Amino acid sequence: MARSLTVAAECDRPGIDAGMLEGLLGTMLDGDIEIVLTDPGCMRVLNRRFRMIDRPTDVLTFDMSEGPGAPEGVIYVDCRLFPPLEAVLERVFHGYLHLAGHTHDSPRDEEEMSGLTAELVRRAMEAAG
């Protein structure tokens, strides 16, 4: 489904196989998406530089879209501590939904985004077998 999907590991021990993740997500995500598996130190630097928040988070999304259409951007995911596949997928889909225009700014938006994330994770886990 993706027009362009890449998954890159930018940490010593990413905790998940980038190639496996790319193969799984390539059938589920639309748009030009780069997923970067990284560590908390990188996440903290990105947060501090771009969001003025001096702490790490488990996912950061940078929207590169230039208007309406399929999502485009980069999703940074903390994968250093060997999270289970389900947790990584939850982070990736959360970031992807942000690229697709979803937010969690209100309780209703948060509920909708959580439901969509859970459904995408369920489908991906089924596909992963």
N, C-alpha and C positions, 0 to 999 in steps of 0.2 A: 504494500500500500504506500509506503513512504517513497517519495521521489528521491530523497537522499537521506540516508541514515548512517551515521558513524558512531561507534562506541569506542572510546579510547581510555586507557588506564594511565593516569598520571601520578601514580603512587607506587611505592615499592611492592606492596602486597595488597592488591585491590580487593581481595576477598570474594571476587566473583569473576568468572571468565568473560571477558569483553566480547569475544567472538560468539559465544553462546547467547549472550544477551542481545547482541546485534541481530542474530538470526531469528530469535524469538520476536523481537519488537518490530522487525522489518515488515511483518505481515499485519501489524496492528496500528502503526502510527502513520499519519499522512503529513506531508510537508517536508521541509528541509531541516532536519534535526541532527544536532550533534549532542551526544551524551558523554560527559567526562566523568570517569570514576576517579575520585580524588580523596584526600584526607582532611581531617579537621583543620589543620594548619592552613591549607589552601583556602578552605571555606571561610576561615576567620579573616584572612587577608582580603578576599573578595568582598566580604560583608563590610569590612572597615573601609575599603576603597570606594565601593559603589553605593553602599547603603548607610554609611556612617554608624554602623553597629559593630562594636568591638567584641564579637563572639562568633563562634562557628554555628552553623545550622546544618541540618542533614540534607537539604536540597536548596539550590539557588537556580533561578531561571532568568535568562537574558533574552528578551524578545528582540528579534532582528527583522521582524516583518515590516514591510514598507506599505502596508495597506491591507485591504480585505483579501481574503484568499486562505490558502492552506497555511498552517503555522510554520514559522521559521524561527530558529533560535538555538541556544545552547542551554543544556540542563546539566548542572554540576551536581553530582551525587556523592555523598560521603559513603565510601565502601571499605574503608580501611579495617574495620573491626569484624570482618567476616559475617555480615548480617545474612540471615536466610534470604533466599530468592524472593520470597513474598514481600519482605521489607524493602528490598531494592526496587522491586516493581512498584510498590506503593509510592516511593519517592519519585521514581521516573514518571509515573502517570500523574502524580500531583503537579510536577513541573510541566508536563505536557498540557494538562488542562489549563494551566496559567497561560501558556503560549496560545491556546485555542480561545482565550478570552474569558475564562472563568476566574472568579475571585472567591474569597471567603471573608468578605468585608462585613457581611451581616449574618445572623444566625441562619436565615433561609439559604443564602448563598453557600454557607459552610456545609449545611446539610446536603444540598444538591451536589456540591463538589465531592463530598465524602462518599455519597452514593455512587457517583460516576466513577470515582477512583476504585471503590470496592468492586464494581462490576468489571472494570478493565483488569484488575488484578485477578479476579476469578477466572475470566476468559484466558488470560495469559498462563495461569497455573494449570488450567485444563490442557492448553496447547503444549505446555512443557512436559506434561505427563507425569 
